[in-house]
Amino acid sequence: MADTPRPSAPSGLDDLAVRERWLRQRRARDFAARRSGLIALWVAIAAVVCWLFVAGFAGLGH
């Protein structure tokens, strides 16, 4: 099973279109990673807040 090589940054020999495409793809990956991290953070915060509400109402019910 052959590993596919990761594309490296374009060299100075590549034309402008190649460099622009590489930068667009890199920006898209960075944005997707950042967005996934923010979604995970929001889900974790929501879970903690919900747990606090449940624990608080359970404590008031006693």
N, CA, C and O atoms as CSV, one atom per row, in Angstrom:
chain,resi,resn,atom,element,x,y,z
A,1,MET,N,N,0.849,-1.168,0.000
A,1,MET,CA,C,0.000,0.000,0.000
A,1,MET,C,C,0.898,1.235,0.000
A,1,MET,O,O,1.680,1.436,0.929
A,2,ALA,N,N,0.789,2.036,-1.009
A,2,ALA,CA,C,1.650,3.208,-1.152
A,2,ALA,C,C,0.993,4.421,-0.491
A,2,ALA,O,O,-0.197,4.682,-0.668
A,3,ASP,N,N,1.787,5.135,0.257
A,3,ASP,CA,C,1.281,6.364,0.865
A,3,ASP,C,C,1.302,7.469,-0.175
A,3,ASP,O,O,2.261,7.613,-0.933
A,4,THR,N,N,0.232,8.246,-0.199
A,4,THR,CA,C,0.213,9.373,-1.131
A,4,THR,C,C,0.986,10.513,-0.504
A,4,THR,O,O,0.733,10.862,0.649
A,5,PRO,N,N,1.908,11.096,-1.221
A,5,PRO,CA,C,2.713,12.181,-0.638
A,5,PRO,C,C,1.866,13.430,-0.431
A,5,PRO,O,O,0.989,13.743,-1.236
A,6,ARG,N,N,2.140,14.126,0.644
A,6,ARG,CA,C,1.442,15.381,0.911
A,6,ARG,C,C,2.000,16.452,-0.009
A,6,ARG,O,O,3.209,16.516,-0.232
A,7,PRO,N,N,1.135,17.283,-0.538
A,7,PRO,CA,C,1.654,18.339,-1.412
A,7,PRO,C,C,2.443,19.360,-0.600
A,7,PRO,O,O,1.988,19.826,0.445
A,8,SER,N,N,3.600,19.692,-1.084
A,8,SER,CA,C,4.415,20.684,-0.387
A,8,SER,C,C,4.094,22.064,-0.943
A,8,SER,O,O,3.382,22.203,-1.938
A,9,ALA,N,N,4.620,23.052,-0.296
A,9,ALA,CA,C,4.397,24.418,-0.759
A,9,ALA,C,C,4.977,24.593,-2.152
A,9,ALA,O,O,6.032,24.040,-2.462
A,10,PRO,N,N,4.297,25.356,-2.988
A,10,PRO,CA,C,4.814,25.541,-4.342
A,10,PRO,C,C,6.162,26.256,-4.325
A,10,PRO,O,O,6.413,27.122,-3.486
A,11,SER,N,N,7.004,25.885,-5.247
A,11,SER,CA,C,8.312,26.524,-5.328
A,11,SER,C,C,8.225,27.757,-6.222
A,11,SER,O,O,7.174,28.046,-6.794
A,12,GLY,N,N,9.308,28.462,-6.336
A,12,GLY,CA,C,9.348,29.643,-7.193
A,12,GLY,C,C,9.241,29.305,-8.670
A,12,GLY,O,O,9.007,30.187,-9.497
A,13,LEU,N,N,9.413,28.028,-9.006
A,13,LEU,CA,C,9.321,27.620,-10.409
A,13,LEU,C,C,7.869,27.429,-10.855
A,13,LEU,O,O,7.582,27.423,-12.052
A,14,ASP,N,N,6.961,27.275,-9.899
A,14,ASP,CA,C,5.554,27.086,-10.244
A,14,ASP,C,C,4.947,28.403,-10.697
A,14,ASP,O,O,5.396,29.480,-10.303
A,15,ASP,N,N,3.926,28.302,-11.524
A,15,ASP,CA,C,3.298,29.533,-11.992
A,15,ASP,C,C,2.320,30.073,-10.946
A,15,ASP,O,O,2.038,29.406,-9.951
A,16,LEU,N,N,1.823,31.245,-11.170
A,16,LEU,CA,C,0.987,31.947,-10.204
A,16,LEU,C,C,-0.305,31.194,-9.905
A,16,LEU,O,O,-0.759,31.187,-8.760
A,17,ALA,N,N,-0.897,30.568,-10.896
A,17,ALA,CA,C,-2.149,29.843,-10.694
A,17,ALA,C,C,-1.971,28.693,-9.696
A,17,ALA,O,O,-2.838,28.443,-8.858
A,18,VAL,N,N,-0.830,27.999,-9.801
A,18,VAL,CA,C,-0.561,26.890,-8.876
A,18,VAL,C,C,-0.427,27.420,-7.462
A,18,VAL,O,O,-0.990,26.854,-6.524
A,19,ARG,N,N,0.313,28.498,-7.307
A,19,ARG,CA,C,0.491,29.067,-5.962
A,19,ARG,C,C,-0.824,29.568,-5.388
A,19,ARG,O,O,-1.091,29.358,-4.204
A,20,GLU,N,N,-1.651,30.221,-6.188
A,20,GLU,CA,C,-2.941,30.722,-5.695
A,20,GLU,C,C,-3.854,29.574,-5.293
A,20,GLU,O,O,-4.526,29.651,-4.265
A,21,ARG,N,N,-3.887,28.513,-6.088
A,21,ARG,CA,C,-4.719,27.354,-5.765
A,21,ARG,C,C,-4.247,26.713,-4.465
A,21,ARG,O,O,-5.065,26.342,-3.624
A,22,TRP,N,N,-2.934,26.580,-4.295
A,22,TRP,CA,C,-2.397,25.984,-3.077
A,22,TRP,C,C,-2.777,26.818,-1.854
A,22,TRP,O,O,-3.155,26.268,-0.820
A,23,LEU,N,N,-2.678,28.148,-1.969
A,23,LEU,CA,C,-3.036,29.014,-0.847
A,23,LEU,C,C,-4.528,28.930,-0.521
A,23,LEU,O,O,-4.904,28.921,0.651
A,24,ARG,N,N,-5.381,28.869,-1.548
A,24,ARG,CA,C,-6.828,28.738,-1.316
A,24,ARG,C,C,-7.145,27.439,-0.587
A,24,ARG,O,O,-7.940,27.428,0.352
A,25,GLN,N,N,-6.526,26.351,-1.017
A,25,GLN,CA,C,-6.770,25.061,-0.372
A,25,GLN,C,C,-6.275,25.071,1.066
A,25,GLN,O,O,-6.921,24.522,1.959
A,26,ARG,N,N,-5.129,25.697,1.284
A,26,ARG,CA,C,-4.578,25.767,2.639
A,26,ARG,C,C,-5.486,26.588,3.546
A,26,ARG,O,O,-5.750,26.201,4.684
A,27,ARG,N,N,-5.966,27.729,3.037
A,27,ARG,CA,C,-6.884,28.558,3.821
A,27,ARG,C,C,-8.166,27.811,4.143
A,27,ARG,O,O,-8.692,27.935,5.249
A,28,ALA,N,N,-8.677,27.033,3.189
A,28,ALA,CA,C,-9.904,26.269,3.410
A,28,ALA,C,C,-9.695,25.224,4.505
A,28,ALA,O,O,-10.573,25.023,5.345
A,29,ARG,N,N,-8.531,24.553,4.501
A,29,ARG,CA,C,-8.241,23.566,5.550
A,29,ARG,C,C,-8.132,24.239,6.906
A,29,ARG,O,O,-8.664,23.734,7.894
A,30,ASP,N,N,-7.443,25.381,6.963
A,30,ASP,CA,C,-7.295,26.091,8.228
A,30,ASP,C,C,-8.651,26.530,8.764
A,30,ASP,O,O,-8.919,26.409,9.959
A,31,PHE,N,N,-9.512,27.041,7.878
A,31,PHE,CA,C,-10.836,27.496,8.286
A,31,PHE,C,C,-11.670,26.331,8.801
A,31,PHE,O,O,-12.362,26.462,9.810
A,32,ALA,N,N,-11.609,25.188,8.112
A,32,ALA,CA,C,-12.382,24.014,8.532
A,32,ALA,C,C,-11.915,23.531,9.907
A,32,ALA,O,O,-12.736,23.166,10.748
A,33,ALA,N,N,-10.612,23.528,10.134
A,33,ALA,CA,C,-10.087,23.093,11.425
A,33,ALA,C,C,-10.508,24.055,12.531
A,33,ALA,O,O,-10.903,23.632,13.618
A,34,ARG,N,N,-10.420,25.350,12.244
A,34,ARG,CA,C,-10.827,26.350,13.228
A,34,ARG,C,C,-12.318,26.227,13.542
A,34,ARG,O,O,-12.732,26.309,14.698
A,35,ARG,N,N,-13.121,26.027,12.483
A,35,ARG,CA,C,-14.566,25.916,12.662
A,35,ARG,C,C,-14.913,24.676,13.477
A,35,ARG,O,O,-15.782,24.735,14.347
A,36,SER,N,N,-14.251,23.561,13.210
A,36,SER,CA,C,-14.507,22.328,13.968
A,36,SER,C,C,-14.160,22.519,15.441
A,36,SER,O,O,-14.878,22.045,16.322
A,37,GLY,N,N,-13.057,23.215,15.701
A,37,GLY,CA,C,-12.668,23.474,17.083
A,37,GLY,C,C,-13.673,24.343,17.812
A,37,GLY,O,O,-13.979,24.098,18.979
A,38,LEU,N,N,-14.191,25.361,17.130
A,38,LEU,CA,C,-15.188,26.228,17.750
A,38,LEU,C,C,-16.485,25.478,18.022
A,38,LEU,O,O,-17.112,25.672,19.063
A,39,ILE,N,N,-16.885,24.626,17.090
A,39,ILE,CA,C,-18.103,23.838,17.304
A,39,ILE,C,C,-17.929,22.917,18.507
A,39,ILE,O,O,-18.834,22.794,19.332
A,40,ALA,N,N,-16.776,22.273,18.609
A,40,ALA,CA,C,-16.510,21.387,19.748
A,40,ALA,C,C,-16.524,22.166,21.059
A,40,ALA,O,O,-17.030,21.678,22.069
A,41,LEU,N,N,-15.972,23.368,21.044
A,41,LEU,CA,C,-15.965,24.199,22.245
A,41,LEU,C,C,-17.380,24.586,22.654
A,41,LEU,O,O,-17.733,24.503,23.830
A,42,TRP,N,N,-18.189,25.009,21.691
A,42,TRP,CA,C,-19.580,25.378,21.993
A,42,TRP,C,C,-20.372,24.188,22.527
A,42,TRP,O,O,-21.162,24.342,23.458
A,43,VAL,N,N,-20.170,23.011,21.953
A,43,VAL,CA,C,-20.878,21.813,22.427
A,43,VAL,C,C,-20.466,21.490,23.860
A,43,VAL,O,O,-21.310,21.146,24.687
A,44,ALA,N,N,-19.183,21.601,24.151
A,44,ALA,CA,C,-18.701,21.319,25.511
A,44,ALA,C,C,-19.265,22.330,26.503
A,44,ALA,O,O,-19.681,21.950,27.598
A,45,ILE,N,N,-19.286,23.601,26.142
A,45,ILE,CA,C,-19.838,24.628,27.034
A,45,ILE,C,C,-21.328,24.395,27.264
A,45,ILE,O,O,-21.812,24.511,28.390
A,46,ALA,N,N,-22.057,24.065,26.193
A,46,ALA,CA,C,-23.494,23.801,26.328
A,46,ALA,C,C,-23.747,22.596,27.226
A,46,ALA,O,O,-24.687,22.603,28.021
A,47,ALA,N,N,-22.923,21.568,27.110
A,47,ALA,CA,C,-23.084,20.381,27.947
A,47,ALA,C,C,-22.869,20.719,29.423
A,47,ALA,O,O,-23.607,20.248,30.288
A,48,VAL,N,N,-21.860,21.534,29.700
A,48,VAL,CA,C,-21.596,21.925,31.094
A,48,VAL,C,C,-22.738,22.773,31.635
A,48,VAL,O,O,-23.176,22.568,32.767
A,49,VAL,N,N,-23.225,23.721,30.842
A,49,VAL,CA,C,-24.329,24.585,31.292
A,49,VAL,C,C,-25.583,23.749,31.548
A,49,VAL,O,O,-26.268,23.947,32.552
A,50,CYS,N,N,-25.883,22.819,30.647
A,50,CYS,CA,C,-27.054,21.954,30.850
A,50,CYS,C,C,-26.894,21.113,32.111
A,50,CYS,O,O,-27.841,20.948,32.879
A,51,TRP,N,N,-25.700,20.586,32.318
A,51,TRP,CA,C,-25.473,19.779,33.521
A,51,TRP,C,C,-25.666,20.634,34.777
A,51,TRP,O,O,-26.237,20.165,35.762
A,52,LEU,N,N,-25.197,21.876,34.747
A,52,LEU,CA,C,-25.376,22.754,35.910
A,52,LEU,C,C,-26.857,23.034,36.167
A,52,LEU,O,O,-27.289,23.067,37.319
A,53,PHE,N,N,-27.635,23.236,35.105
A,53,PHE,CA,C,-29.076,23.452,35.287
A,53,PHE,C,C,-29.740,22.216,35.892
A,53,PHE,O,O,-30.548,22.331,36.814
A,54,VAL,N,N,-29.403,21.051,35.379
A,54,VAL,CA,C,-29.986,19.818,35.901
A,54,VAL,C,C,-29.594,19.629,37.365
A,54,VAL,O,O,-30.437,19.300,38.199
A,55,ALA,N,N,-28.325,19.835,37.673
A,55,ALA,CA,C,-27.872,19.683,39.062
A,55,ALA,C,C,-28.531,20.725,39.960
A,55,ALA,O,O,-28.890,20.431,41.101
A,56,GLY,N,N,-28.688,21.943,39.442
A,56,GLY,CA,C,-29.324,22.989,40.239
A,56,GLY,C,C,-30.789,22.691,40.524
A,56,GLY,O,O,-31.242,22.860,41.657
A,57,PHE,N,N,-31.536,22.250,39.520
A,57,PHE,CA,C,-32.942,21.929,39.733
A,57,PHE,C,C,-33.108,20.691,40.601
A,57,PHE,O,O,-34.066,20.600,41.369
A,58,ALA,N,N,-32.195,19.741,40.491
A,58,ALA,CA,C,-32.245,18.559,41.353
A,58,ALA,C,C,-31.987,18.968,42.807
A,58,ALA,O,O,-32.598,18.421,43.726
A,59,GLY,N,N,-31.091,19.920,43.010
A,59,GLY,CA,C,-30.816,20.400,44.356
A,59,GLY,C,C,-31.987,21.173,44.934
A,59,GLY,O,O,-32.256,21.092,46.133
A,60,LEU,N,N,-32.686,21.923,44.088
A,60,LEU,CA,C,-33.858,22.668,44.565
A,60,LEU,C,C,-35.020,21.739,44.877
A,60,LEU,O,O,-35.863,22.063,45.713
A,61,GLY,N,N,-35.072,20.594,44.218
A,61,GLY,CA,C,-36.167,19.652,44.428
A,61,GLY,C,C,-36.066,18.896,45.738
A,61,GLY,O,O,-37.046,18.306,46.193
A,62,HIS,N,N,-34.908,18.907,46.338
A,62,HIS,CA,C,-34.747,18.173,47.599
A,62,HIS,C,C,-35.437,18.857,48.719
A,62,HIS,O,O,-35.403,18.375,49.851
